[in-house]
């Protein structure tokens, strides 16, 4: 009779592709990502993690 020794059962959904720019935390404890703005018609777009949807975020220009 065989037991379950040495068998690992995956109960969690596998994670998607890892972020190119991971979420970082500054000295104040705020989470942030550094991204390049992507052009979209006459405006720009920045992708943020999906769990930030509906929350307030701040976009700061780093390069000029």
Backbone torsions as a table, in degrees:
resi	resn	phi	psi	omega
1	UNK	NA	131.8	-179.0
2	UNK	-95.0	139.5	176.7
3	UNK	-100.1	-172.7	179.7
4	UNK	-96.7	16.5	-178.7
5	UNK	-65.5	133.4	177.1
6	UNK	81.4	1.7	179.6
7	UNK	-101.5	129.7	178.5
8	UNK	-107.6	124.4	178.2
9	UNK	-98.8	126.2	178.4
10	UNK	-87.5	110.8	-179.6
11	UNK	-101.1	-17.1	-179.4
12	UNK	-94.3	150.1	175.9
13	UNK	-68.5	133.9	-179.8
14	UNK	-62.0	143.5	-179.4
15	UNK	-71.7	153.5	176.3
16	UNK	-76.2	-166.5	179.3
17	UNK	-63.7	134.6	-179.9
18	UNK	-65.5	150.7	179.5
19	UNK	-64.9	141.7	175.8
20	UNK	-64.3	-42.5	178.2
21	UNK	-117.3	103.1	-175.4
22	UNK	-67.6	160.9	177.1
23	UNK	-68.6	132.1	179.7
24	UNK	-117.4	163.9	179.9
25	UNK	-124.8	129.4	179.1
26	UNK	-86.9	-179.4	-176.2
27	UNK	-65.1	-19.8	177.5
28	UNK	-88.5	-3.9	-179.5
29	UNK	90.6	4.6	178.2
30	UNK	-79.3	138.4	177.2
31	UNK	-87.1	141.5	178.5
32	UNK	-150.9	159.9	172.2
33	UNK	-128.9	147.5	173.9
34	UNK	-106.7	119.0	-176.5
35	UNK	-130.9	159.1	169.3
36	UNK	-93.6	139.2	-180.0
37	UNK	-74.8	134.5	179.5
38	UNK	-99.8	135.9	179.4
39	UNK	-71.4	137.8	175.5
40	UNK	-145.0	107.7	-174.2
41	UNK	45.7	-111.0	-177.8
42	UNK	-107.2	23.2	179.0
43	UNK	-140.4	-171.1	178.7
44	UNK	-128.0	162.9	-178.1
45	UNK	-135.5	140.4	173.7
46	UNK	-127.9	129.5	178.5
47	UNK	-88.6	134.5	176.5
48	UNK	-122.9	165.7	178.5
49	UNK	-59.4	146.7	-175.9
50	UNK	-64.6	-25.2	178.3
51	UNK	-75.6	-3.8	174.9
52	UNK	-90.2	-5.1	-178.0
53	UNK	-61.3	130.7	-179.7
54	UNK	88.4	-6.9	179.0
55	UNK	-98.0	159.8	175.9
56	UNK	-78.9	135.9	176.6
57	UNK	-130.6	162.3	177.8
58	UNK	-122.3	132.3	177.1
59	UNK	-110.6	125.2	-178.0
60	UNK	-120.0	131.2	178.4
61	UNK	-76.3	121.3	-179.3
62	UNK	-97.6	-36.4	-178.5
63	UNK	-108.7	151.5	175.0
64	UNK	-137.7	NA	NA
